Amino acid sequence: MSKVKVEMKKEIIRGLFNVLVAIATETVSRKFAYAASLNYDELEKYKDAIDDEEKNINGWEDYNKKRKDTIENHSEKDESGKPKIETVGKSTQYMIEDKSAFNDDIKALEEEYKEVLDEQKKMLKEKEEVELHMVEMNHVPELVSISVMKYIKCFVIDDKKENSVKCSKCGNDEIIK
């Protein structure tokens, strides 16, 4: 198993980390699990630094609090008055009563905090150099969703492409094994 230095946008680092969290309980080949585990450990420190950087954006915490309040205010409530949450696939989400009113309020909030969100988007476009542990395609689970493959392909070597892999998510044209 080889290691490759890859330049990745911070938003991709976060996305790949979240995918690795989501598939952590799946039963996969030993080699894939090992590479994914090593990549999880590598990406976790970057993800934590990205989260900290995001929190340091002036106005981010206010925006995030108002966003959470908006979500909870528009959520269906259970008998005790707490927002109802539903499970969709492997994720959970709030059950929204009036999606149109909710979308209007979120749009207004995003307009109010446009500068904060622009700064966050700019930060997430910045690149970091990370070292990923590569794994051959034949060790990737046979059944894998497109949304997962879009991220994990950053550390998958395509057997058919003689020692190279293309990864549009990472922003690299070619990564040599």
Rosetta constraint file for C-alpha pairs under 8 A:
AtomPair CA 1 CA 35 HARMONIC 7.87 0.50
AtomPair CA 1 CA 133 HARMONIC 6.75 0.50
AtomPair CA 1 CA 134 HARMONIC 6.07 0.50
AtomPair CA 1 CA 135 HARMONIC 6.29 0.50
AtomPair CA 2 CA 133 HARMONIC 5.83 0.50
AtomPair CA 2 CA 134 HARMONIC 5.51 0.50
AtomPair CA 2 CA 135 HARMONIC 7.67 0.50
AtomPair CA 2 CA 177 HARMONIC 6.71 0.50
AtomPair CA 3 CA 131 HARMONIC 6.26 0.50
AtomPair CA 3 CA 132 HARMONIC 5.47 0.50
AtomPair CA 3 CA 133 HARMONIC 4.43 0.50
AtomPair CA 3 CA 134 HARMONIC 5.89 0.50
AtomPair CA 3 CA 177 HARMONIC 7.78 0.50
AtomPair CA 4 CA 131 HARMONIC 5.39 0.50
AtomPair CA 4 CA 132 HARMONIC 5.35 0.50
AtomPair CA 4 CA 133 HARMONIC 6.48 0.50
AtomPair CA 4 CA 134 HARMONIC 7.03 0.50
AtomPair CA 4 CA 175 HARMONIC 7.49 0.50
AtomPair CA 4 CA 176 HARMONIC 7.71 0.50
AtomPair CA 4 CA 177 HARMONIC 6.90 0.50
AtomPair CA 5 CA 129 HARMONIC 6.38 0.50
AtomPair CA 5 CA 130 HARMONIC 5.51 0.50
AtomPair CA 5 CA 131 HARMONIC 4.29 0.50
AtomPair CA 5 CA 132 HARMONIC 6.32 0.50
AtomPair CA 6 CA 129 HARMONIC 5.46 0.50
AtomPair CA 6 CA 130 HARMONIC 5.30 0.50
AtomPair CA 6 CA 131 HARMONIC 6.04 0.50
AtomPair CA 6 CA 132 HARMONIC 6.96 0.50
AtomPair CA 6 CA 170 HARMONIC 7.24 0.50
AtomPair CA 6 CA 172 HARMONIC 7.60 0.50
AtomPair CA 6 CA 175 HARMONIC 7.64 0.50
AtomPair CA 7 CA 127 HARMONIC 6.08 0.50
AtomPair CA 7 CA 128 HARMONIC 5.49 0.50
AtomPair CA 7 CA 129 HARMONIC 4.31 0.50
AtomPair CA 7 CA 130 HARMONIC 6.27 0.50
AtomPair CA 7 CA 170 HARMONIC 6.50 0.50
AtomPair CA 7 CA 171 HARMONIC 7.29 0.50
AtomPair CA 7 CA 172 HARMONIC 7.20 0.50
AtomPair CA 8 CA 12 HARMONIC 6.32 0.50
AtomPair CA 8 CA 13 HARMONIC 6.45 0.50
AtomPair CA 8 CA 127 HARMONIC 5.15 0.50
AtomPair CA 8 CA 128 HARMONIC 5.48 0.50
AtomPair CA 8 CA 129 HARMONIC 6.28 0.50
AtomPair CA 8 CA 130 HARMONIC 7.12 0.50
AtomPair CA 8 CA 169 HARMONIC 7.80 0.50
AtomPair CA 8 CA 170 HARMONIC 4.70 0.50
AtomPair CA 8 CA 171 HARMONIC 6.54 0.50
AtomPair CA 9 CA 13 HARMONIC 6.42 0.50
AtomPair CA 9 CA 124 HARMONIC 6.48 0.50
AtomPair CA 9 CA 125 HARMONIC 5.27 0.50
AtomPair CA 9 CA 126 HARMONIC 5.40 0.50
AtomPair CA 9 CA 127 HARMONIC 4.15 0.50
AtomPair CA 9 CA 128 HARMONIC 6.30 0.50
AtomPair CA 9 CA 170 HARMONIC 6.68 0.50
AtomPair CA 9 CA 171 HARMONIC 7.63 0.50
AtomPair CA 10 CA 14 HARMONIC 6.23 0.50
AtomPair CA 10 CA 47 HARMONIC 7.96 0.50
AtomPair CA 10 CA 50 HARMONIC 7.03 0.50
AtomPair CA 10 CA 123 HARMONIC 7.52 0.50
AtomPair CA 10 CA 124 HARMONIC 4.77 0.50
AtomPair CA 10 CA 125 HARMONIC 6.08 0.50
AtomPair CA 10 CA 126 HARMONIC 5.98 0.50
AtomPair CA 10 CA 127 HARMONIC 5.80 0.50
AtomPair CA 10 CA 128 HARMONIC 6.64 0.50
AtomPair CA 11 CA 15 HARMONIC 6.11 0.50
AtomPair CA 11 CA 124 HARMONIC 4.88 0.50
AtomPair CA 11 CA 125 HARMONIC 6.48 0.50
AtomPair CA 12 CA 16 HARMONIC 5.90 0.50
AtomPair CA 12 CA 151 HARMONIC 7.65 0.50
AtomPair CA 12 CA 169 HARMONIC 6.69 0.50
AtomPair CA 12 CA 170 HARMONIC 6.85 0.50
AtomPair CA 13 CA 17 HARMONIC 6.08 0.50
AtomPair CA 13 CA 43 HARMONIC 6.59 0.50
AtomPair CA 13 CA 46 HARMONIC 7.36 0.50
AtomPair CA 13 CA 47 HARMONIC 6.73 0.50
AtomPair CA 14 CA 18 HARMONIC 6.16 0.50
AtomPair CA 14 CA 43 HARMONIC 7.87 0.50
AtomPair CA 14 CA 47 HARMONIC 5.57 0.50
AtomPair CA 14 CA 50 HARMONIC 7.91 0.50
AtomPair CA 15 CA 19 HARMONIC 6.22 0.50
AtomPair CA 15 CA 151 HARMONIC 7.14 0.50
AtomPair CA 16 CA 20 HARMONIC 6.21 0.50
AtomPair CA 16 CA 151 HARMONIC 5.34 0.50
AtomPair CA 16 CA 152 HARMONIC 6.74 0.50
AtomPair CA 17 CA 21 HARMONIC 6.30 0.50
AtomPair CA 17 CA 40 HARMONIC 6.19 0.50
AtomPair CA 17 CA 43 HARMONIC 6.09 0.50
AtomPair CA 17 CA 44 HARMONIC 6.81 0.50
AtomPair CA 17 CA 47 HARMONIC 7.24 0.50
AtomPair CA 18 CA 22 HARMONIC 6.17 0.50
AtomPair CA 19 CA 23 HARMONIC 6.24 0.50
AtomPair CA 19 CA 148 HARMONIC 6.29 0.50
AtomPair CA 19 CA 151 HARMONIC 7.20 0.50
AtomPair CA 19 CA 152 HARMONIC 7.90 0.50
AtomPair CA 20 CA 24 HARMONIC 5.85 0.50
AtomPair CA 20 CA 36 HARMONIC 6.81 0.50
AtomPair CA 20 CA 40 HARMONIC 6.40 0.50
AtomPair CA 21 CA 40 HARMONIC 7.85 0.50
AtomPair CA 22 CA 90 HARMONIC 7.28 0.50
AtomPair CA 28 CA 32 HARMONIC 6.48 0.50
AtomPair CA 28 CA 33 HARMONIC 6.06 0.50
AtomPair CA 28 CA 140 HARMONIC 7.52 0.50
AtomPair CA 28 CA 141 HARMONIC 5.84 0.50
AtomPair CA 29 CA 33 HARMONIC 6.07 0.50
AtomPair CA 29 CA 139 HARMONIC 6.01 0.50
AtomPair CA 29 CA 140 HARMONIC 7.27 0.50
AtomPair CA 29 CA 141 HARMONIC 7.00 0.50
AtomPair CA 30 CA 34 HARMONIC 6.06 0.50
AtomPair CA 31 CA 35 HARMONIC 6.22 0.50
AtomPair CA 31 CA 135 HARMONIC 7.08 0.50
AtomPair CA 31 CA 139 HARMONIC 6.40 0.50
AtomPair CA 32 CA 36 HARMONIC 5.96 0.50
AtomPair CA 32 CA 135 HARMONIC 6.29 0.50
AtomPair CA 32 CA 139 HARMONIC 5.54 0.50
AtomPair CA 32 CA 140 HARMONIC 6.00 0.50
AtomPair CA 32 CA 141 HARMONIC 7.93 0.50
AtomPair CA 33 CA 37 HARMONIC 5.90 0.50
AtomPair CA 34 CA 38 HARMONIC 6.21 0.50
AtomPair CA 35 CA 39 HARMONIC 6.08 0.50
AtomPair CA 35 CA 133 HARMONIC 5.40 0.50
AtomPair CA 35 CA 134 HARMONIC 6.52 0.50
AtomPair CA 35 CA 135 HARMONIC 6.37 0.50
AtomPair CA 36 CA 40 HARMONIC 5.96 0.50
AtomPair CA 36 CA 133 HARMONIC 7.70 0.50
AtomPair CA 37 CA 41 HARMONIC 6.34 0.50
AtomPair CA 38 CA 42 HARMONIC 6.26 0.50
AtomPair CA 38 CA 132 HARMONIC 7.93 0.50
AtomPair CA 38 CA 133 HARMONIC 6.74 0.50
AtomPair CA 39 CA 43 HARMONIC 5.94 0.50
AtomPair CA 39 CA 131 HARMONIC 7.96 0.50
AtomPair CA 39 CA 132 HARMONIC 5.73 0.50
AtomPair CA 39 CA 133 HARMONIC 6.14 0.50
AtomPair CA 40 CA 44 HARMONIC 5.88 0.50
AtomPair CA 41 CA 45 HARMONIC 7.25 0.50
AtomPair CA 42 CA 46 HARMONIC 7.37 0.50
AtomPair CA 42 CA 130 HARMONIC 7.55 0.50
AtomPair CA 42 CA 131 HARMONIC 7.25 0.50
AtomPair CA 42 CA 132 HARMONIC 7.54 0.50
AtomPair CA 43 CA 47 HARMONIC 6.03 0.50
AtomPair CA 43 CA 130 HARMONIC 7.60 0.50
AtomPair CA 44 CA 48 HARMONIC 6.12 0.50
AtomPair CA 45 CA 49 HARMONIC 6.26 0.50
AtomPair CA 46 CA 50 HARMONIC 6.10 0.50
AtomPair CA 47 CA 51 HARMONIC 6.14 0.50
AtomPair CA 48 CA 52 HARMONIC 6.22 0.50
AtomPair CA 49 CA 53 HARMONIC 6.08 0.50
AtomPair CA 50 CA 54 HARMONIC 6.08 0.50
AtomPair CA 51 CA 55 HARMONIC 6.28 0.50
AtomPair CA 52 CA 56 HARMONIC 6.40 0.50
AtomPair CA 53 CA 57 HARMONIC 6.81 0.50
AtomPair CA 54 CA 60 HARMONIC 7.05 0.50
AtomPair CA 54 CA 120 HARMONIC 6.48 0.50
AtomPair CA 54 CA 123 HARMONIC 7.88 0.50
AtomPair CA 55 CA 60 HARMONIC 5.98 0.50
AtomPair CA 55 CA 61 HARMONIC 6.33 0.50
AtomPair CA 56 CA 60 HARMONIC 7.26 0.50
AtomPair CA 57 CA 116 HARMONIC 6.99 0.50
AtomPair CA 57 CA 119 HARMONIC 7.32 0.50
AtomPair CA 57 CA 120 HARMONIC 7.19 0.50
AtomPair CA 58 CA 116 HARMONIC 6.94 0.50
AtomPair CA 59 CA 63 HARMONIC 6.19 0.50
AtomPair CA 59 CA 113 HARMONIC 7.80 0.50
AtomPair CA 59 CA 116 HARMONIC 6.15 0.50
AtomPair CA 60 CA 64 HARMONIC 6.04 0.50
AtomPair CA 60 CA 116 HARMONIC 6.25 0.50
AtomPair CA 60 CA 117 HARMONIC 7.91 0.50
AtomPair CA 61 CA 65 HARMONIC 6.05 0.50
AtomPair CA 62 CA 66 HARMONIC 6.19 0.50
AtomPair CA 63 CA 67 HARMONIC 6.02 0.50
AtomPair CA 63 CA 109 HARMONIC 7.70 0.50
AtomPair CA 63 CA 113 HARMONIC 6.61 0.50
AtomPair CA 63 CA 116 HARMONIC 7.97 0.50
AtomPair CA 64 CA 68 HARMONIC 6.16 0.50
AtomPair CA 65 CA 69 HARMONIC 6.13 0.50
AtomPair CA 66 CA 70 HARMONIC 6.02 0.50
AtomPair CA 66 CA 109 HARMONIC 7.82 0.50
AtomPair CA 67 CA 71 HARMONIC 6.24 0.50
AtomPair CA 67 CA 106 HARMONIC 7.13 0.50
AtomPair CA 67 CA 109 HARMONIC 7.35 0.50
AtomPair CA 68 CA 72 HARMONIC 6.18 0.50
AtomPair CA 69 CA 73 HARMONIC 5.94 0.50
AtomPair CA 70 CA 74 HARMONIC 6.22 0.50
AtomPair CA 70 CA 102 HARMONIC 7.48 0.50
AtomPair CA 70 CA 105 HARMONIC 7.23 0.50
AtomPair CA 70 CA 106 HARMONIC 7.25 0.50
AtomPair CA 71 CA 75 HARMONIC 6.15 0.50
AtomPair CA 71 CA 94 HARMONIC 7.39 0.50
AtomPair CA 71 CA 96 HARMONIC 7.63 0.50
AtomPair CA 71 CA 102 HARMONIC 7.47 0.50
AtomPair CA 72 CA 83 HARMONIC 6.05 0.50
AtomPair CA 72 CA 94 HARMONIC 7.68 0.50
AtomPair CA 74 CA 96 HARMONIC 5.59 0.50
AtomPair CA 74 CA 97 HARMONIC 5.95 0.50
AtomPair CA 74 CA 98 HARMONIC 6.84 0.50
AtomPair CA 74 CA 102 HARMONIC 6.05 0.50
AtomPair CA 75 CA 83 HARMONIC 5.42 0.50
AtomPair CA 75 CA 84 HARMONIC 6.59 0.50
AtomPair CA 75 CA 94 HARMONIC 6.13 0.50
AtomPair CA 75 CA 95 HARMONIC 5.37 0.50
AtomPair CA 75 CA 96 HARMONIC 4.31 0.50
AtomPair CA 75 CA 97 HARMONIC 5.60 0.50
AtomPair CA 76 CA 83 HARMONIC 5.65 0.50
AtomPair CA 76 CA 84 HARMONIC 5.52 0.50
AtomPair CA 76 CA 94 HARMONIC 7.87 0.50
AtomPair CA 76 CA 95 HARMONIC 5.66 0.50
AtomPair CA 76 CA 96 HARMONIC 5.76 0.50
AtomPair CA 76 CA 97 HARMONIC 5.34 0.50
AtomPair CA 77 CA 81 HARMONIC 5.06 0.50
AtomPair CA 77 CA 82 HARMONIC 5.15 0.50
AtomPair CA 77 CA 83 HARMONIC 4.42 0.50
AtomPair CA 77 CA 84 HARMONIC 5.28 0.50
AtomPair CA 78 CA 82 HARMONIC 5.49 0.50
AtomPair CA 78 CA 83 HARMONIC 6.28 0.50
AtomPair CA 78 CA 84 HARMONIC 5.80 0.50
AtomPair CA 83 CA 94 HARMONIC 6.90 0.50
AtomPair CA 83 CA 95 HARMONIC 7.53 0.50
AtomPair CA 84 CA 94 HARMONIC 5.95 0.50
AtomPair CA 84 CA 95 HARMONIC 5.64 0.50
AtomPair CA 85 CA 92 HARMONIC 6.47 0.50
AtomPair CA 85 CA 93 HARMONIC 5.43 0.50
AtomPair CA 85 CA 94 HARMONIC 4.39 0.50
AtomPair CA 85 CA 95 HARMONIC 5.59 0.50
AtomPair CA 86 CA 92 HARMONIC 5.51 0.50
AtomPair CA 86 CA 93 HARMONIC 5.49 0.50
AtomPair CA 86 CA 94 HARMONIC 6.24 0.50
AtomPair CA 86 CA 95 HARMONIC 6.37 0.50
AtomPair CA 87 CA 91 HARMONIC 5.70 0.50
AtomPair CA 87 CA 92 HARMONIC 4.29 0.50
AtomPair CA 87 CA 93 HARMONIC 6.43 0.50
AtomPair CA 88 CA 92 HARMONIC 5.84 0.50
AtomPair CA 88 CA 93 HARMONIC 7.32 0.50
AtomPair CA 96 CA 102 HARMONIC 7.54 0.50
AtomPair CA 98 CA 102 HARMONIC 6.15 0.50
AtomPair CA 99 CA 103 HARMONIC 5.93 0.50
AtomPair CA 100 CA 104 HARMONIC 6.25 0.50
AtomPair CA 101 CA 105 HARMONIC 6.25 0.50
AtomPair CA 102 CA 106 HARMONIC 6.18 0.50
AtomPair CA 103 CA 107 HARMONIC 6.01 0.50
AtomPair CA 104 CA 108 HARMONIC 6.21 0.50
AtomPair CA 105 CA 109 HARMONIC 6.15 0.50
AtomPair CA 106 CA 110 HARMONIC 6.10 0.50
AtomPair CA 107 CA 111 HARMONIC 6.20 0.50
AtomPair CA 108 CA 112 HARMONIC 6.16 0.50
AtomPair CA 109 CA 113 HARMONIC 6.18 0.50
AtomPair CA 110 CA 114 HARMONIC 5.58 0.50
AtomPair CA 110 CA 117 HARMONIC 7.36 0.50
AtomPair CA 113 CA 117 HARMONIC 6.20 0.50
AtomPair CA 114 CA 118 HARMONIC 5.97 0.50
AtomPair CA 115 CA 119 HARMONIC 6.16 0.50
AtomPair CA 116 CA 120 HARMONIC 6.27 0.50
AtomPair CA 117 CA 121 HARMONIC 6.11 0.50
AtomPair CA 118 CA 122 HARMONIC 6.10 0.50
AtomPair CA 119 CA 123 HARMONIC 6.17 0.50
AtomPair CA 120 CA 124 HARMONIC 6.20 0.50
AtomPair CA 121 CA 125 HARMONIC 6.34 0.50
AtomPair CA 122 CA 126 HARMONIC 6.82 0.50
AtomPair CA 132 CA 155 HARMONIC 6.22 0.50
AtomPair CA 133 CA 155 HARMONIC 6.35 0.50
AtomPair CA 134 CA 155 HARMONIC 4.60 0.50
AtomPair CA 134 CA 156 HARMONIC 5.61 0.50
AtomPair CA 134 CA 157 HARMONIC 6.51 0.50
AtomPair CA 134 CA 177 HARMONIC 7.84 0.50
AtomPair CA 135 CA 139 HARMONIC 6.78 0.50
AtomPair CA 135 CA 140 HARMONIC 7.76 0.50
AtomPair CA 135 CA 155 HARMONIC 6.27 0.50
AtomPair CA 135 CA 156 HARMONIC 5.03 0.50
AtomPair CA 135 CA 157 HARMONIC 5.89 0.50
AtomPair CA 136 CA 140 HARMONIC 7.23 0.50
AtomPair CA 136 CA 156 HARMONIC 5.60 0.50
AtomPair CA 136 CA 157 HARMONIC 4.66 0.50
AtomPair CA 136 CA 158 HARMONIC 6.32 0.50
AtomPair CA 136 CA 159 HARMONIC 6.50 0.50
AtomPair CA 137 CA 156 HARMONIC 5.74 0.50
AtomPair CA 137 CA 157 HARMONIC 5.64 0.50
AtomPair CA 137 CA 158 HARMONIC 5.26 0.50
AtomPair CA 137 CA 159 HARMONIC 6.15 0.50
AtomPair CA 138 CA 159 HARMONIC 7.55 0.50
AtomPair CA 140 CA 156 HARMONIC 7.81 0.50
AtomPair CA 144 CA 148 HARMONIC 6.64 0.50
AtomPair CA 144 CA 149 HARMONIC 6.62 0.50
AtomPair CA 145 CA 149 HARMONIC 6.21 0.50
AtomPair CA 146 CA 150 HARMONIC 6.03 0.50
AtomPair CA 147 CA 151 HARMONIC 7.13 0.50
AtomPair CA 148 CA 152 HARMONIC 6.26 0.50
AtomPair CA 149 CA 153 HARMONIC 5.64 0.50
AtomPair CA 150 CA 169 HARMONIC 7.23 0.50
AtomPair CA 151 CA 169 HARMONIC 6.85 0.50
AtomPair CA 152 CA 156 HARMONIC 6.61 0.50
AtomPair CA 153 CA 157 HARMONIC 7.73 0.50
AtomPair CA 153 CA 167 HARMONIC 6.42 0.50
AtomPair CA 154 CA 165 HARMONIC 7.92 0.50
AtomPair CA 154 CA 166 HARMONIC 7.83 0.50
AtomPair CA 154 CA 167 HARMONIC 5.49 0.50
AtomPair CA 154 CA 169 HARMONIC 7.09 0.50
AtomPair CA 154 CA 170 HARMONIC 6.47 0.50
AtomPair CA 156 CA 165 HARMONIC 6.96 0.50
AtomPair CA 157 CA 161 HARMONIC 7.87 0.50
AtomPair CA 157 CA 163 HARMONIC 6.98 0.50
AtomPair CA 157 CA 164 HARMONIC 6.22 0.50
AtomPair CA 157 CA 165 HARMONIC 5.22 0.50
AtomPair CA 157 CA 177 HARMONIC 7.64 0.50
AtomPair CA 158 CA 162 HARMONIC 7.64 0.50
AtomPair CA 158 CA 163 HARMONIC 7.62 0.50
AtomPair CA 158 CA 164 HARMONIC 6.85 0.50
AtomPair CA 158 CA 165 HARMONIC 5.77 0.50
AtomPair CA 159 CA 163 HARMONIC 7.29 0.50
AtomPair CA 161 CA 165 HARMONIC 6.71 0.50
AtomPair CA 163 CA 176 HARMONIC 6.22 0.50
AtomPair CA 163 CA 177 HARMONIC 5.30 0.50
AtomPair CA 164 CA 174 HARMONIC 6.51 0.50
AtomPair CA 164 CA 175 HARMONIC 5.71 0.50
AtomPair CA 164 CA 176 HARMONIC 4.91 0.50
AtomPair CA 164 CA 177 HARMONIC 5.80 0.50
AtomPair CA 165 CA 174 HARMONIC 5.91 0.50
AtomPair CA 165 CA 175 HARMONIC 5.69 0.50
AtomPair CA 165 CA 176 HARMONIC 7.11 0.50
AtomPair CA 165 CA 177 HARMONIC 7.98 0.50
AtomPair CA 166 CA 172 HARMONIC 7.13 0.50
AtomPair CA 166 CA 173 HARMONIC 5.81 0.50
AtomPair CA 166 CA 174 HARMONIC 5.01 0.50
AtomPair CA 166 CA 175 HARMONIC 6.70 0.50
AtomPair CA 167 CA 171 HARMONIC 6.62 0.50
AtomPair CA 167 CA 172 HARMONIC 5.96 0.50
AtomPair CA 167 CA 173 HARMONIC 6.56 0.50
AtomPair CA 167 CA 174 HARMONIC 7.00 0.50
AtomPair CA 167 CA 175 HARMONIC 7.99 0.50
AtomPair CA 168 CA 172 HARMONIC 6.30 0.50
AtomPair CA 168 CA 173 HARMONIC 6.94 0.50
